[in-house]
Amino acid sequence: MDDVPLPYQVTQARDETADTVTLTLAPTGTGLLAPFTPGRYALVHALGVGTVPVPVSRIDRHEIALTIRSSDAVSAALCALRPGGRVGLRGPFGTGWELDRALGHDLLVVAAGLGPAPLRPLVLDALAAPQLYGHLNVLVGARTPDDILYAQQTHAWSAAHGPPHCAVTVDRPGPGWEGPVGAVTALLDGARFAPRNTTAYVCGPAATVRETARALLERGLPAERVRVALDSHPDRATGRRDGTGPGDVLSRDGGPVVGWEEVESATPTGRTGT
């Protein structure tokens, strides 16, 4: 992995929400980044502004997609890019979701906030090889209907009879919203999975990750079968997360995806803080 960013060009810029954009990027020279796997992230250099780590939200043969929320000067500069714009990329970094560990299992994907972004490549891989897994469940939570990432695709999944079984809930419904309202954990009751033969993948704000993991353990999922990550980016200078995660283990370098058993063992009591 080279420390020099490779030049990539924006081939498509799609507005997902009022403050979130998905950029599709392709290499402009002969250099290619090593292949990404779902859950890993790239360091994205906004030329002349700064650098931010962003998990991949789609992986193609030569192109990758990054879903970015405008929250500071760097992410705002990236969100303003349009086709033809250029960035520098390094990566891949971090740990992945390791879908291969779930062969033959029911899959339970729970995402809130920006969580659908790093989980989308995993869902697409599972959909591409349905014979390798049992039931696929995708449960999504958002603040409002306007904040749902990949809304068109998600609504199509929700309206279909599957796979996957997909359900979406919001905290604050808007005009015309007829779906569930409330925490994403409330959607677990409608999912199809056998707890002892299920692997779960959870990404979202710290409180959502914690509450979902505990709800899954109460339903009988082994802790090592609950893979978790935060939807926030690591700090640009240190590569570390903001320390608000469920246990210090989620603040390690590398933007980790970890098993919940590691989080449980991070404190002497086996419980994580708020």
Secondary structure by P-SEA (a helix, b strand, c coil): cccbbbbbbbcccccccccbbbbbbbbccccccccccccccccccccccbbbbbccccccccbbbbbbccccaaaaaaaaccccccccccccccccccccccccbbbbbbbcccccccaaaaaaaaaaccccccbbbbbbbccccccccaaaaaaaaaacccccbbbbbbcccccccccccccccccccccccccccbbbbbbccaaaaaaaaaaaaaaccccccbbbbbcccccccccccccccccccccccccccccaaaaaaccccccccc
